[in-house]
Amino acid sequence: MSTPRAVAAIDLGATSGRVVLGRIGRGILEAETVARFPNDPIRLGNGLHWDAAGLYGASLRGLREAFRAEARLESIGVDSWAVDYGLLREGRLLGVPFHYRDERTARGVAAVEATIARDELFARNGLQFLPFTTAYQLAAEPPELMTVADTLLLMPDLIAFWLTGARRAELTNASTTGLLAARTRRWDDELVAALGLPRALLPALIAPGERIGELLPSVQAVVGGAAPVVAVGSHDTASAVVAVPMRAEAAAYISCGTWGLVGVEVAHPVLTPAVRAANVTNEGGVDGRVRLLHNVMGLWILSESVRGWSRGGEELALGTLLAAAAQVPASAAPVFDVDDPRFLAPGDMPARIDAWCDEHGMAPPRTRAAYVRAIVESLAQAFADAVATTSRLGGVDVRTVHLVGGGALNELLCQRTADRCGLPVVAGPVEATAFGNILVQARTAGIITGELEDLRDLVARTQELRRYEPRA
C-alpha cells in the first residue's frame, strides 16, 4: 500500500455532469464525487442547444470543492460526450453550441452526401453512419458563420481551452468528427477541403496522457489552486473502456448510459465492406487502440419515458418501475428496434413504441411496467446483436461481456443481456468513465505505470464487480 495522490476528473455526460476526486496509489483506486450538476438542453429560437457556459461554471465550482478536499492535485482531466462543438473567433464563442439531437442534422447529411458518397466517407474515416456526426453538423452551419470562425473545439476541448487558454483537439474525440483519417489518425486535409471547410478551424491534435497546459491565473483564483490540465480519453466512452476490467482478446464491452456503446477493442481500424454494411464504427481509444463498436440508443429511451410519465407531478422511482417490470413475463414484452431514428429526439417514447409495434403487427405494451420490460428486453437484444456482430467483424473470441456505467446498476438489464448473449456478463464499475479519466492522469503523473492491461488489472483488484450467468 502507498499514500494515495489525488487528481480531479471533470466528467460531462449527456444528461448530467460531475467533478470527481480520484485518489490513487499502489493497490488504491478511489473516486469521490465532489460536485454533481444537471446537463439540461436549452431550446432557443433556432433549435436545441447545450448550456456550455453553465457547464463550465458548474465545473469550476466542482474544482473548487476538489481543492478544498485536497490542497494538492496532480492534474485535471476533462471528458464528455462526442461530436458536439463550439465555434470561436479570437477566443470568443460564436453562439451557443448545438445539441446533437437538434433537427438541423438532416440537411447536413444531404449536403455532405451531395459531395462524397457514404461508402467513400467510411473508407476515409471508418465511422458508422450517424446523422449527427460533426462533419454533418458543420455542413448545416450558415456559410457566413464558417467564414467568421477561426477555431472549432469539441466540448471537452472547449472546457480545457477555458481552463488553460490552449487550443487542442484530443484524438479519441477527434476520431468521432468524421474529419480524422482512420488509418493515419491525422486530420484528413483532402476531405476537409472537399467539404469546403476552412482547414484552420481544426486545432493541433493531442494524445491522451499529454499535457494541455496550466490553469490560467484567473481560473486559479476562482478554484483556489493550481494544477496542469492533462489530455485523457476525452470521449467519455474512450475513458470508460480504459477502466473495463477485461482481457481484450476474449471480451466485449458495453458502456451503458444515455447511449449503449457495444463493441470490442482491436489494434487497428477494420475498414471492410462488412463493417460498413453492419453500420459499425472505428473510434480512437487510449494508447492507440481502436474501439470497434456500434452505438445503441441506450437508456435514453427509458429515462425519457420516465421523464414523460413524471410531467404530471407524480414521483416515479426507477427502482420501483424495474421491480414491477421484472414481474412481467419476457414473452409478453414486444422487442422493438431501439435504433429506429424515431427514438432519437426528445418526446413521448411510449407513443413511439406503440407506433413501432402497430407498424410491425405487434401488440404494444399496456402498462408502465410492460413498457419498461419491453425497453429492457429490446436493449438487451440490441446489445446481444451488437456483441455478436462486432466480435465477428473484429475477430475477437468473446467469452465474457463487461457492462460498465450506470446500466451496471440495472440488474434486470444485466441479467437479460447475459441471457440473450448466452455469455456471462460482468457488471461494473459504475464509475468506469471517471476511473478511466483518473487512471490516464495517474499514469501521466507517474503515480502508476504500465499498459492498459495493468490499469484494468488495478480496476479488477479494487472495485466490486457482479457476475451474471446466462439462464436457459
N, C-alpha and C positions, 0 to 999 in steps of 0.2 A: 504494500500500500504506500501511497505517497500523498503529500499535501496537495489537494486539488488547486488548480488555477482556473480563472474564470474568463469566459468570453460572452458576448451578447449576440443573439440572433434576432434580427427583425424578420418575421415570417408573416407575409401578407397573403392570405387566402382570398378566394373569390367571394366569400361571404363574411369573413372576419379577419382581423389582424391581431398580432400579439408581439410582444417583445419577451424573449426567453433568455434567462440567465443560465448559461451552461457551466457546470463545474466538472472538470475532467482531470484525471491523473492516472497513474498505473492502477488498473482494476477499478476505476471510478468513472462513471458517466452518469451525470445527473442533469435534469432540466427543470427549472423553476420558472413558471410563467409569472412575470412581474407586472405585466400590463396586458389587458385584452380589450379590444375595441371592435365595434361593428364596421363592416365594409358594405355599406348600402349604396347601390347605384342611385344616381340622380337623373331625373328626366327633365331636360331643358327643351326649349322650343325646337332645336334641331336634332333631338334624339337622346339616346341613353348614354350616360357618361359615368366615369369614376370620379370620386371626390379626392383627387390626388393630393391636393394641399391639406385636406383634412387627415388623410392617412399619414402624411409626413409629420404633421403636428402631433398626432397621436403617437407616432414612432419616437419623436423627441421626448415626449412625456414618459414613454416607456424606458428610454435610455437613461433618463434622469433617475427613475426608480432603480435601474440596474446599477448605476454608480452609487446610489445610496446604500444598496445592499453589499456591493463590492467596490471599494475605493479604487482598486486596480483592475482594469480589464485589459487582457492581452490584445483583443481586437474586437471588431464588429463585422458581421456579415449580413447581407440582405438577400432574401429570396422572395419570389412572388409567382403568381400565375404568368402564363406566357402570352405572346402575340401583341398585347396592347402597348401603347407608346404615347409619349409626349413629343411634340414638335417645338423646337426652341429657335430663337434668334438672339444672338449675343447674350445667351444665358437666360433669357426670359421665355417663359412658357407661353406658347401661342394657343390660347383656348384651353378648354377642359378636355382631357383625354377621353376618347370614345370607349364605350364598353363593347366587348366582342359580341354581345347579344343584340346589338343595335341592328336595325333592319337594313342599314345602308350597304351592308356587305354584299348583297346580291348584285348590285350594279358594279361593284369592284370585280367580282368574279367574271362578269360579262366583258368588262374592259380588258382584263388580263388575257382571257381566252380568245379575244379578238387578235391578240398579238402572238401568243405562244400556246401551242396545244398542250392539253393536260398531261399527255404521256411524255412529252419533251420536258415539261416542267419537272415531272417526277424524276426523270433521268438526271436532271441537274441538281435538284435539292433533296431528293429522296423522301419527300413528305407525302403522307396521305392527303387526300382532298378534304379540307375543312374550309368552309366558306368564309371563315373569319381570320384566316392566316394573314399575317401582317402585310404581305405583298398585295393581297386583295383589298385590305383596308386602305392602303396607300393609294390604290387605283381609284378609290371612291372619294378621295380628298379633292377639294376645289383646286384647280391648276394654279390659281394665283397664290394660294397658301404654300404650295410646294416651291414656288419661286422665292418666297419670302423666307422660309425656314432655312436654317443653316445646320441644324443638328437633329437627329432622331435618337431618342433614348427610350428603350423598353422600360417598363415600370420599375424593376429593381435598380436598373442603371440610373434612372431619374432620381430615385431616392439617394443613391450613392453620390450622384452629382451634387445634390443639395447639401449633402453632409460634408463633401470634400472639395468640391469645385472641379473634380476631374471627370472628363467625359470618356467613358469606356463602354464597350459592348462585350458583356461576358458571353463566352462561347456557347454554353448549354442553352441559354435563352435565345441567342442569336440564331441557333440552329432551327428554331421554330418559325422564323420570319419568312421562310421561302426564298431568301436572298443569299443564303450561305451555300456554297458548293459542298455537296455531301462528301465528296472524296478528299478535297483539299482542306476543308474546314476554314476556308477563307471567303471573304465576300466575293460573289460571282459578278465581277465587273461587267462582263458581257451581258448577263441577264439584266442587271440594274440599268444599263444603257438601253436595252431593248424595251424595257418597260417605261422609259422616259423619266427615270428618277434621277435626281442630282446625286452623283457619287459622293459628294462632300457631306451629304447628310449622315453617312454611316461612320461612326467613330472607330478608332483603333480597337481591335479585338484583344481580350484579356482572358486568360485561362483560370479556372478555379485554383486557388492557392496563391495567386499573385496579388501583390499589394496594390490597391487602388490609390490610397492617399490618406493623409492625416485628417482628422476632424478640423474643420475651419475654426479659427478663434471665436467667431460669433456663435458657432454651434457648441463649442466647449463651454462658453459662458452660460448657455441655456441648460445643457445636460449635466454640468458640474464635473466634468472630467475630460481627459484626453486619451485617445486610442487611435490606432490605424484602422481603416476600413479595408477588409480583405475580400477579394472575389471568392465566392463559394459557387456551388452549383446553383446559380441564381434562379433557374427554372425550378419551382418547388418540387416537381417530380424528380428532377436530377438529384436534388438533395435527399429526397425520400429514398431513392434507390441506393444511395450510399449506405443508408442505415438499414437496409433489408438484410437480416441475418441469414444469408443464403450461400449456397455453393452454386455459383452462376452456371456451371456446366451441367447442373441437374435440377434447375429450379426455374419457375416462372414467378413473377411478382404482380401484385395488384395494389396500386396506390389508390386507395378508395376514400374519396371525399366528395366534394361537389361533382367532380369528374371521377371516372374509374379508368386509370391508366394501366393497361394489362399487356404484359409482354415478357421478353427475355433480354438478357444482356449479351451482346456479341462484340467481337473485337473490331469488326469493320462493317460499314454500311452494306446492306443487301439490297441491290437495285435491280432485281429481276422483274420481268413482266408479272410473275405470280404475286410478288409483293404488292405491286401497283394494283393488280386486279383485286386483291384482298383488302385494299384500302388500309394497308399497314404502313407505319411511318418509321423513319430512321431519325432519331433525335440524339443530340450530343449528350454524352454523360461525362462524369468526372473522370480524370486520368485518361482521357481519350477514348473511353468505352463508348459503345453505341447502344442506345435504348431502342430495340426493335419492338414496337408496341402498337396497340390500337386504342384509340380514345373511345371509351364507352360513356354514355351520358351521365352515369353515376347517380349519387344520392340526391342530386339536384331535383329529380322528379319527385322523390319522397318529401324532401324539405319544402318544395314549392306546393305540394298537395297539403301538407300540414299547415303551411302559412295561409293558404286559402281557406281551409276549414276554421282557422282561428280568427279570421277577419270579423266574425260576428261578436267577438269579445270572449268567446269560450276558450278556456285554458286547456290545451291538449298536451299531455306528456307523451313524448315519443316512446318511452319505455312501455307505457300502458298500451299504446297502439300496437307495438310489436308483440306484446304478450297476447293480445287478442288475435293478432294475425297468425300467431303460431297455432291457434286452435282451429283455424280454417284449413280444411284438407288441401294439400297441394294440388290434387286433381281437380279441385273446384276453382282454381285460380287461373285465369287466362294468361298465357305467356305472349306478351306483345313485344314489338321491336322497339327497344328503348332508344335506338339510334335514329329513329324516324325524325326528320327535321322538324316536325310539328312540336316536338318536346323541347326545342332549343330555347325559345323565347319565354319570358315570364308569362304566367297566365293560369287558367283553370286546367290543371293537369287531369283531374278525374274526368272532366268533359272530353278531353282529348283522348284519354284511354277509351272512353265509351265510343267515340267516333272511330278509332282504330279497330276496335272489336266489331263494330257494326259493319265496317268495310270488309272485314275478313271472316264474316259469318260466325263470330264467336259471341257467346253471351257475356256482356260486361259485368263487372262486379256490382253488388247491390248495397254493400255496407262499407263503412270506413275500414274495418278490419279486412274485408275482402280486397279492397283497393290496395292496402298496404301489402297483403300477401301476394297479390298479383305483381306489384312493383318489385318485391324481393325476389320472387321466382323469375321474373323477366331479367333482372340484373344478374342473378346467379347464372342463368342460361347464357346471357351475353358474355359474362366473364369466362365461362367454360368454353364457349366457342372461340373467344379471343386467345385463351391459353393454348387450345389445340392448334389454331392457325399459326400463331407466332412461333410456337415451339417447332412446328413442322418447317416453316419457312426459314427459321434461324438455325436449324439443325441441332436443336437442344433436346436431349432426352430428359424430359421433365419428370421428376419423381415426387416433387413437393411443390405446392403453391404457397407463396408467402403473401399474406394480406396485411398491409400496413395502413396507417392513417385512421381517421375517425371511424371508418367502416369496421375496423377490428373490434370495436365495442358492440357491434350488431351481431349477437350470437346466432340469430336466425339466418342472417345473410351468410355468415361464415360457414355454418353447417350445410346450408343448401348449396353453397358454392362447392364445398367438398363433395357433396352427393352428386351434383351434376358434372363435376370434373372427373369423378371417380378417382380422386387423388387426395392425400392428406392436405389440409390447409393449416398452416401455422399462422396464427393471428398475433400481430404486434411487431414492433412497438407502435402504439397510437401516435407517439411523438416523433415518428420517423423523419419528417421534414426538418424539424428543429434539430434532431440529433445529427442528421447529415450535414446541416449547416455548421453545427458546433464541431463535428469531427474534422471537417476540412480546415476550419480555423485553427483547431488544436494542433493538427499536423503542421500547418504553416508556422505556428509559433514554436514548434519543436517540443511540445508537451508530450506528443505521441509520435510514433514513426510507423512506417510500413505501407504496404499496398492496400487497396480496397478490402482485400480479404482479411487483413489484420484489423482494419476498422470494424468490419462486420463481425469479426470474432469478439471484439470488445462489446458490441451490442448484444450478442448472444449470451455472453457471460454475465452481463449486468442487468438485463431487462427481463421482465416477466413476460413469457410467451404462452399462448394457449394453442393446443393442437386439436384439430377436429378430424376424426377419421370418417371416410365416406361410408354411408349406410346404403344398404341394398335398396 
